Amino acid sequence: MRFDNKVVLITGAGSGLGRATALQLAREGARLALVDVGATSLEETRRQILAFRPDAPVSLTVADVTDEPAVAAFVADTVARYGRLDGFFNNAGVEGRQNPTADYGIEEFHRVVNVNLNGVFYGLKHVLAVMQKQGCGAVVNMASVGGIRGVGNQSGYSASKHGVVGLTRNSAVEYGQYGIRVNAVAPGAIMTPMVEGSLRQMGGDNWEAVGRQFVSANPMQRFGRPEEVATVVAFMLSDESTFINAAVVPIDGGQSYKY
């Protein structure tokens, strides 16, 4: 029960890695503040939590992380409800459409960067202010292997995730002196609804065959599972990682290191 009575805020908690992490932290005793743009998906996350922990404190907020006043509000509401904020999984993000850079739509570029980079910045801005006053806290930002190498046909996604890596390292350097750790995870091909959507963009009705071909180059020759990311995020937010700061941890089966 590493998170017994600890308060953790998660954005993008309605599906994928956000939901998997919410479930993991709930199993370990956390009090949760969950945020997503979709009310129905948030309710489903809470339903799954309450199925194994009926008394779990779980608050839900429907909000868009690109709306800075809304971010300020849900951070403030979390502190008002629970009295503190121990951990923050700054997770909400989108992939966007796939196209080479010259064909990548300007509006699409701005949309993806607005969610993936601006949204992460807004979260950091308001959460770090709270944690600085407390004198402690842990943040895990959602980067990607697309933030540590090129992936092709994803200019907006790659640019935004490289920005998240920079924000992570910069904020970690700034706030370590206040007892705050800021790290990031960099998942590769994890089988989430977002990755399935990417495969459908590439392969249409044959997306599963495209997926098998895609992971054939991975040293482990499979997709990762959301819970494999969630356990790493939980470790990074826990008191078991108190001297890990400014790290960006790939979770990709080793693919980003393969020549």
Secondary structure as a PSIPRED ss2 file (coil, helix, strand):
# PSIPRED VFORMAT (PSIPRED V4.0)

   1 M C   1.000  0.000  0.000
   2 R C   1.000  0.000  0.000
   3 F C   1.000  0.000  0.000
   4 D C   1.000  0.000  0.000
   5 N C   1.000  0.000  0.000
   6 K C   1.000  0.000  0.000
   7 V E   0.000  0.000  1.000
   8 V E   0.000  0.000  1.000
   9 L E   0.000  0.000  1.000
  10 I E   0.000  0.000  1.000
  11 T E   0.000  0.000  1.000
  12 G C   1.000  0.000  0.000
  13 A C   1.000  0.000  0.000
  14 G C   1.000  0.000  0.000
  15 S C   1.000  0.000  0.000
  16 G H   0.000  1.000  0.000
  17 L H   0.000  1.000  0.000
  18 G H   0.000  1.000  0.000
  19 R H   0.000  1.000  0.000
  20 A H   0.000  1.000  0.000
  21 T H   0.000  1.000  0.000
  22 A H   0.000  1.000  0.000
  23 L H   0.000  1.000  0.000
  24 Q H   0.000  1.000  0.000
  25 L H   0.000  1.000  0.000
  26 A H   0.000  1.000  0.000
  27 R H   0.000  1.000  0.000
  28 E C   1.000  0.000  0.000
  29 G C   1.000  0.000  0.000
  30 A C   1.000  0.000  0.000
  31 R E   0.000  0.000  1.000
  32 L E   0.000  0.000  1.000
  33 A E   0.000  0.000  1.000
  34 L E   0.000  0.000  1.000
  35 V E   0.000  0.000  1.000
  36 D E   0.000  0.000  1.000
  37 V C   1.000  0.000  0.000
  38 G C   1.000  0.000  0.000
  39 A H   0.000  1.000  0.000
  40 T H   0.000  1.000  0.000
  41 S H   0.000  1.000  0.000
  42 L H   0.000  1.000  0.000
  43 E H   0.000  1.000  0.000
  44 E H   0.000  1.000  0.000
  45 T H   0.000  1.000  0.000
  46 R H   0.000  1.000  0.000
  47 R H   0.000  1.000  0.000
  48 Q H   0.000  1.000  0.000
  49 I H   0.000  1.000  0.000
  50 L H   0.000  1.000  0.000
  51 A H   0.000  1.000  0.000
  52 F H   0.000  1.000  0.000
  53 R C   1.000  0.000  0.000
  54 P C   1.000  0.000  0.000
  55 D C   1.000  0.000  0.000
  56 A C   1.000  0.000  0.000
  57 P C   1.000  0.000  0.000
  58 V E   0.000  0.000  1.000
  59 S E   0.000  0.000  1.000
  60 L E   0.000  0.000  1.000
  61 T E   0.000  0.000  1.000
  62 V E   0.000  0.000  1.000
  63 A C   1.000  0.000  0.000
  64 D C   1.000  0.000  0.000
  65 V C   1.000  0.000  0.000
  66 T C   1.000  0.000  0.000
  67 D C   1.000  0.000  0.000
  68 E H   0.000  1.000  0.000
  69 P H   0.000  1.000  0.000
  70 A H   0.000  1.000  0.000
  71 V H   0.000  1.000  0.000
  72 A H   0.000  1.000  0.000
  73 A H   0.000  1.000  0.000
  74 F H   0.000  1.000  0.000
  75 V H   0.000  1.000  0.000
  76 A H   0.000  1.000  0.000
  77 D H   0.000  1.000  0.000
  78 T H   0.000  1.000  0.000
  79 V H   0.000  1.000  0.000
  80 A H   0.000  1.000  0.000
  81 R H   0.000  1.000  0.000
  82 Y H   0.000  1.000  0.000
  83 G C   1.000  0.000  0.000
  84 R C   1.000  0.000  0.000
  85 L C   1.000  0.000  0.000
  86 D C   1.000  0.000  0.000
  87 G E   0.000  0.000  1.000
  88 F E   0.000  0.000  1.000
  89 F E   0.000  0.000  1.000
  90 N E   0.000  0.000  1.000
  91 N C   1.000  0.000  0.000
  92 A C   1.000  0.000  0.000
  93 G C   1.000  0.000  0.000
  94 V C   1.000  0.000  0.000
  95 E C   1.000  0.000  0.000
  96 G C   1.000  0.000  0.000
  97 R C   1.000  0.000  0.000
  98 Q C   1.000  0.000  0.000
  99 N E   0.000  0.000  1.000
 100 P C   1.000  0.000  0.000
 101 T H   0.000  1.000  0.000
 102 A H   0.000  1.000  0.000
 103 D H   0.000  1.000  0.000
 104 Y C   1.000  0.000  0.000
 105 G C   1.000  0.000  0.000
 106 I H   0.000  1.000  0.000
 107 E H   0.000  1.000  0.000
 108 E H   0.000  1.000  0.000
 109 F H   0.000  1.000  0.000
 110 H H   0.000  1.000  0.000
 111 R H   0.000  1.000  0.000
 112 V H   0.000  1.000  0.000
 113 V H   0.000  1.000  0.000
 114 N H   0.000  1.000  0.000
 115 V H   0.000  1.000  0.000
 116 N H   0.000  1.000  0.000
 117 L H   0.000  1.000  0.000
 118 N H   0.000  1.000  0.000
 119 G H   0.000  1.000  0.000
 120 V H   0.000  1.000  0.000
 121 F H   0.000  1.000  0.000
 122 Y H   0.000  1.000  0.000
 123 G H   0.000  1.000  0.000
 124 L H   0.000  1.000  0.000
 125 K H   0.000  1.000  0.000
 126 H H   0.000  1.000  0.000
 127 V H   0.000  1.000  0.000
 128 L H   0.000  1.000  0.000
 129 A H   0.000  1.000  0.000
 130 V H   0.000  1.000  0.000
 131 M H   0.000  1.000  0.000
 132 Q H   0.000  1.000  0.000
 133 K H   0.000  1.000  0.000
 134 Q H   0.000  1.000  0.000
 135 G C   1.000  0.000  0.000
 136 C C   1.000  0.000  0.000
 137 G E   0.000  0.000  1.000
 138 A E   0.000  0.000  1.000
 139 V E   0.000  0.000  1.000
 140 V E   0.000  0.000  1.000
 141 N E   0.000  0.000  1.000
 142 M E   0.000  0.000  1.000
 143 A C   1.000  0.000  0.000
 144 S C   1.000  0.000  0.000
 145 V H   0.000  1.000  0.000
 146 G H   0.000  1.000  0.000
 147 G H   0.000  1.000  0.000
 148 I C   1.000  0.000  0.000
 149 R C   1.000  0.000  0.000
 150 G C   1.000  0.000  0.000
 151 V C   1.000  0.000  0.000
 152 G C   1.000  0.000  0.000
 153 N C   1.000  0.000  0.000
 154 Q E   0.000  0.000  1.000
 155 S H   0.000  1.000  0.000
 156 G H   0.000  1.000  0.000
 157 Y H   0.000  1.000  0.000
 158 S H   0.000  1.000  0.000
 159 A H   0.000  1.000  0.000
 160 S H   0.000  1.000  0.000
 161 K H   0.000  1.000  0.000
 162 H H   0.000  1.000  0.000
 163 G H   0.000  1.000  0.000
 164 V H   0.000  1.000  0.000
 165 V H   0.000  1.000  0.000
 166 G H   0.000  1.000  0.000
 167 L H   0.000  1.000  0.000
 168 T H   0.000  1.000  0.000
 169 R H   0.000  1.000  0.000
 170 N H   0.000  1.000  0.000
 171 S H   0.000  1.000  0.000
 172 A H   0.000  1.000  0.000
 173 V H   0.000  1.000  0.000
 174 E H   0.000  1.000  0.000
 175 Y H   0.000  1.000  0.000
 176 G H   0.000  1.000  0.000
 177 Q H   0.000  1.000  0.000
 178 Y H   0.000  1.000  0.000
 179 G C   1.000  0.000  0.000
 180 I E   0.000  0.000  1.000
 181 R E   0.000  0.000  1.000
 182 V E   0.000  0.000  1.000
 183 N E   0.000  0.000  1.000
 184 A E   0.000  0.000  1.000
 185 V E   0.000  0.000  1.000
 186 A E   0.000  0.000  1.000
 187 P E   0.000  0.000  1.000
 188 G C   1.000  0.000  0.000
 189 A C   1.000  0.000  0.000
 190 I E   0.000  0.000  1.000
 191 M C   1.000  0.000  0.000
 192 T C   1.000  0.000  0.000
 193 P H   0.000  1.000  0.000
 194 M H   0.000  1.000  0.000
 195 V H   0.000  1.000  0.000
 196 E H   0.000  1.000  0.000
 197 G H   0.000  1.000  0.000
 198 S H   0.000  1.000  0.000
 199 L H   0.000  1.000  0.000
 200 R H   0.000  1.000  0.000
 201 Q H   0.000  1.000  0.000
 202 M H   0.000  1.000  0.000
 203 G H   0.000  1.000  0.000
 204 G H   0.000  1.000  0.000
 205 D H   0.000  1.000  0.000
 206 N H   0.000  1.000  0.000
 207 W H   0.000  1.000  0.000
 208 E H   0.000  1.000  0.000
 209 A H   0.000  1.000  0.000
 210 V H   0.000  1.000  0.000
 211 G H   0.000  1.000  0.000
 212 R H   0.000  1.000  0.000
 213 Q H   0.000  1.000  0.000
 214 F H   0.000  1.000  0.000
 215 V H   0.000  1.000  0.000
 216 S C   1.000  0.000  0.000
 217 A C   1.000  0.000  0.000
 218 N C   1.000  0.000  0.000
 219 P C   1.000  0.000  0.000
 220 M C   1.000  0.000  0.000
 221 Q C   1.000  0.000  0.000
 222 R C   1.000  0.000  0.000
 223 F C   1.000  0.000  0.000
 224 G E   0.000  0.000  1.000
 225 R C   1.000  0.000  0.000
 226 P H   0.000  1.000  0.000
 227 E H   0.000  1.000  0.000
 228 E H   0.000  1.000  0.000
 229 V H   0.000  1.000  0.000
 230 A H   0.000  1.000  0.000
 231 T H   0.000  1.000  0.000
 232 V H   0.000  1.000  0.000
 233 V H   0.000  1.000  0.000
 234 A H   0.000  1.000  0.000
 235 F H   0.000  1.000  0.000
 236 M H   0.000  1.000  0.000
 237 L H   0.000  1.000  0.000
 238 S C   1.000  0.000  0.000
 239 D H   0.000  1.000  0.000
 240 E H   0.000  1.000  0.000
 241 S H   0.000  1.000  0.000
 242 T C   1.000  0.000  0.000
 243 F C   1.000  0.000  0.000
 244 I C   1.000  0.000  0.000
 245 N C   1.000  0.000  0.000
 246 A C   1.000  0.000  0.000
 247 A C   1.000  0.000  0.000
 248 V E   0.000  0.000  1.000
 249 V E   0.000  0.000  1.000
 250 P E   0.000  0.000  1.000
 251 I E   0.000  0.000  1.000
 252 D C   1.000  0.000  0.000
 253 G C   1.000  0.000  0.000
 254 G C   1.000  0.000  0.000
 255 Q H   0.000  1.000  0.000
 256 S H   0.000  1.000  0.000
 257 Y H   0.000  1.000  0.000
 258 K C   1.000  0.000  0.000
 259 Y C   1.000  0.000  0.000
